[in-house]
Amino acid sequence: MDSGTIAVCASSLQCLKYNVPRPTAISIDLDSLVHNVAVTRSRAGNSKILASVKANAYGHGLIPCCRALQQHVDGFAVAFCEEAVLLRQEGITLPLLLLEGPFDRADCDTIVEHNLMMTLHSHHQIDLLEAADQMPSTPLWIKIDTGMHRLGFSPAEAVQVTERLRKLGADSLTLMSHFADGENPSSSLTREQQQAWRSLESTAMSGTSLANSAAIINNLTSTTDWLRPGIMLYGAAYAGSLEPTSLSPVMSFKSEIMALRKVPRGQTVGYGGRWTAPQDSLIATVPVGYGDGYPRGAEDGTPVWIHGQRFPLVGRVSMDMITVDVTTLPDCQIGTPVELWGKNLPVNEVAQHASTIGYELLTRMTGRAPMSFEP
């Protein structure tokens, strides 16, 4: 068989060949990214925007996304030093915050060398700062645990931590916290966190930062100096009180039908025979699977967008392929476009059928499917 030629064989269909590359691909709409920043800015008041671009910009491509955003935001947040250093090496000069702070003394040196901002969430990190050769000239961010119980000092420690850092010569301190249940603004946990934050308002700080995407969308905070939008920038946030159409999905995951097969009533499809045809059915095979990042846990009925409609995934997801019941779409054919998630099919909807969240699907892409950026 010639290179690039794929043979497609199906019962009741003749074997045929077509000379096209594998059609599975990811496209990133940078205009939508900028649009989503504008929506965020419209809700920011006088607050600055620190765009969260950790985990390869939530799977969307760190460098292209930061270059598209740098004229529209006031800084970037990443998880750890290596992500920040990469941005500096690529010419990104905006303020960069390490959300997890330093892991060792070498990180403290790197923070100074590359003019980074660090989060401090434990006394161990302040010990590292004391042992470092030089104090950073950038603001220090103090993480307070208001109820997430993952990282941070207790609210009662805020004054003590502030005093300790000022003795080290720190003259710019930003107080920050993080909502654990911001998607549910009336939950008891959210209310408790809001109350804990209010108790810190008298703490002498140079700045404050509390609002993540959910808090921005649900108006959970009074004005803070910095907002930290993440998932909403990529158009995949829980909508809450924000009109769902206000945000535009940035990632589109697409493919095409590679084969069609008539499956008689009572026959099964896929590994383990999980799905049985309830009637004579037309099954489309699409060349995408968990090897590309499509969730293996997707259940029968997970929607796939074809010809302006949702059609159900049937049978287990394979490493390289999925199967879709297109019985009610008799005019589909080899090469018919398929959207796995994107402008027409929200990633969160697919995630619900795989017992996960859109965040995970976006960030788990394996790199096998080529990614392109528009414009």
Helices and strands as residue ranges (DSSP letters): E 5-10, E 13-19, E 25-29, H 30-42, E 48-52, H 54-59, H 62-69, E 75-78, H 81-89, E 96-98, H 105-113, E 117-120, H 123-131, E 140-143, G 155-157, H 158-167, E 173-176, H 188-198, E 207-209, H 213-217, E 226-227, G 231-234, G 244-246, E 251-256, E 259-263, E 268-269, G 271-273, E 275-276, E 281-286, E 303-306, E 309-312, E 322-325, E 337-341, H 347-352, H 358-363, E 371-374
